Amino acid sequence: MNIRIVHLDVAAFRALADGDLDAANAAGPVPLSPYLAGPECQGLWRMRRDQCERDPSHAAWVTGVIWDERRHLAVGAAGFHGPPDASGLVEIGYRVDPQHRRRGYARAALEALLDRAATEPDVRRVRVSIGPGNLPSVGLALQYGFVKVGEQWDDEDGLEFVYEMVASQSS
């Protein structure tokens, strides 16, 4: 599968956070989808907008668009929650538009992000946090060597299981 993660800027984050697909398409580097501007994703874009308004350098790390190069289609969102922290930890997040699920896009996005993590000198560990009911994502993480290290409560997503791996394992 030939995908890439297309990064967005603050203007695109603002438009997506507001649910304004036309403005997001005007600001974004690729055509976006109604799903990405819809209510399921708006909380994500509000977080990324606020984060990148505080520090524009985060835009190169945070959630972007999963872009299917062959189909010229935005199929979801994926990226890191931010640049590596002081200990070298990055957290991966991804979501695929329901109409494009079960086609390998989450796997392709995860592989792209793990490849980047393995080549970034400041990244030592990679984390994913997954709701216990999201069995496809749990299964995917386990296939790539992630190990459950704990649980956490997320105000937006509820209970999450936390999985980590050494970044160099992903290469």
C-alpha positions as MATLAB code, in Angstrom:
seq = 'MNIRIVHLDVAAFRALADGDLDAANAAGPVPLSPYLAGPECQGLWRMRRDQCERDPSHAAWVTGVIWDERRHLAVGAAGFHGPPDASGLVEIGYRVDPQHRRRGYARAALEALLDRAATEPDVRRVRVSIGPGNLPSVGLALQYGFVKVGEQWDDEDGLEFVYEMVASQSS';
ca = [
       0.000    0.000    0.000;
       1.365    3.382   -0.950;
       0.363    5.957    1.659;
       2.051    8.940    3.186;
       1.268   11.110    6.158;
       0.588   14.621    4.881;
       1.234   17.270    7.519;
      -1.123   20.177    8.019;
      -0.605   23.702    9.291;
      -2.462   25.730   11.898;
      -4.874   27.200    9.321;
      -5.969   23.695    8.283;
      -6.234   22.632   11.940;
      -8.431   25.672   12.663;
     -10.762   24.939    9.751;
     -11.030   21.228   10.613;
     -11.652   22.059   14.286;
     -14.527   24.271   13.142;
     -15.872   21.566   10.825;
     -15.339   23.839    7.807;
     -14.349   21.443    5.017;
     -14.171   24.164    2.357;
     -11.741   26.268    4.411;
      -9.749   23.154    5.341;
      -9.421   22.217    1.683;
      -8.323   25.755    0.852;
      -5.650   25.604    3.575;
      -4.601   21.969    3.218;
      -2.055   20.513    0.794;
      -4.396   17.688   -0.337;
      -8.172   17.363   -0.691;
      -9.701   16.397    2.649;
     -12.831   14.392    3.375;
     -16.105   15.103    5.189;
     -15.064   12.525    7.805;
     -11.942   14.544    8.675;
     -14.034   17.704    9.125;
     -16.825   15.843   10.894;
     -17.731   15.643   14.570;
     -15.738   12.433   15.194;
     -12.473   14.248   14.398;
     -13.115   17.818   15.574;
     -11.798   17.246   19.118;
      -8.547   15.923   17.664;
      -8.131   18.958   15.430;
      -8.905   21.350   18.326;
      -6.102   19.733   20.348;
      -3.657   19.970   17.433;
      -4.694   23.553   16.638;
      -4.086   24.637   20.225;
      -0.813   22.713   20.404;
       0.557   24.204   17.178;
      -0.612   27.711   18.047;
       1.495   27.417   21.234;
       4.469   25.967   19.338;
       4.368   25.941   15.513;
       7.311   23.507   15.366;
       4.942   20.751   16.541;
       3.135   20.803   13.166;
       5.880   18.625   11.644;
       5.155   15.928   14.248;
       1.472   15.939   15.039;
      -1.479   14.338   13.352;
      -1.710   14.680    9.614;
      -3.748   13.078    6.870;
      -3.335    9.470    5.756;
      -3.093   10.025    2.022;
      -3.543    7.133   -0.412;
      -1.092    8.026   -3.187;
      -2.592    5.624   -5.728;
      -6.207    6.685   -5.210;
      -5.417   10.370   -4.444;
      -7.670   10.109   -1.424;
      -7.616   11.172    2.229;
      -8.583    8.054    4.202;
      -7.883    9.040    7.802;
      -5.566   10.804   10.201;
      -2.309    9.700   11.801;
       0.747   11.140   13.477;
       2.523   11.605   16.732;
       1.001   13.442   19.671;
       4.010   15.745   19.537;
       7.783   15.730   19.230;
       9.781   13.397   21.484;
       9.677   14.289   25.165;
      12.814   14.635   27.295;
      13.055   10.846   27.695;
      12.773   10.232   23.938;
       9.165    9.018   24.014;
       6.681    9.686   21.217;
       3.074    8.566   21.126;
       1.380    7.470   17.925;
      -2.254    8.065   17.137;
      -4.257    7.036   14.084;
      -7.849    6.776   12.935;
      -9.257    5.609    9.633;
     -12.485    6.824    8.063;
     -15.080    4.062    8.672;
     -15.717    3.704    4.942;
     -12.020    2.868    4.408;
     -11.435    0.538    7.361;
     -10.263   -3.070    7.086;
      -8.187   -2.257    3.977;
      -4.739   -1.945    5.531;
      -4.615    1.818    6.038;
      -4.071    1.678    9.813;
      -1.242   -0.833    9.304;
       0.352    1.295    6.587;
       0.099    4.448    8.730;
       1.544    2.656   11.766;
       4.439    1.340    9.671;
       5.163    4.814    8.277;
       5.199    6.317   11.768;
       7.351    3.506   13.193;
       9.797    3.937   10.318;
      10.072    7.628   11.099;
      10.490    6.950   14.825;
      13.310    4.499   14.082;
      15.200    7.121   12.054;
      14.738   10.088   14.386;
      17.803   10.350   16.652;
      15.849   11.807   19.582;
      13.239    9.021   19.638;
      13.968    6.049   21.901;
      10.511    4.665   22.744;
       7.159    4.616   20.977;
       3.780    4.458   22.712;
       0.224    3.776   21.597;
      -2.845    4.131   23.829;
      -5.837    2.069   22.755;
      -9.302    1.591   24.171;
      -9.758   -1.969   25.446;
     -12.699   -2.501   23.102;
     -10.690   -1.610   20.000;
      -9.530   -5.153   19.339;
      -8.308   -4.511   15.761;
      -5.911   -1.791   16.988;
      -4.776   -3.856   19.965;
      -4.052   -6.780   17.639;
      -2.180   -4.530   15.235;
       0.000   -3.045   17.983;
       0.861   -6.492   19.345;
       1.929   -7.647   15.862;
       4.547   -4.892   15.793;
       6.098   -5.692   19.149;
       4.252   -3.302   21.425;
       3.950   -4.541   25.010;
       1.246   -3.450   27.455;
       2.833   -1.301   30.168;
      -0.242    0.064   31.921;
      -3.597    1.764   31.737;
      -4.710    5.386   31.777;
      -7.863    7.439   31.763;
      -8.294    9.847   28.866;
     -10.947   12.558   29.341;
     -11.991   12.278   25.691;
     -11.584    8.533   25.042;
     -12.069    6.957   28.483;
     -10.052    3.935   29.627;
      -7.024    3.175   27.472;
      -4.418    0.447   27.589;
      -0.886    1.798   27.130;
       1.573   -0.129   24.960;
       5.230    0.706   24.310;
       8.202   -0.530   22.348;
      11.799    0.482   21.718;
      11.936    2.699   18.633;
      14.796    0.774   17.024;
      12.661   -2.404   17.079;
      10.467   -0.897   14.420;
      13.152   -0.628   11.768;
];
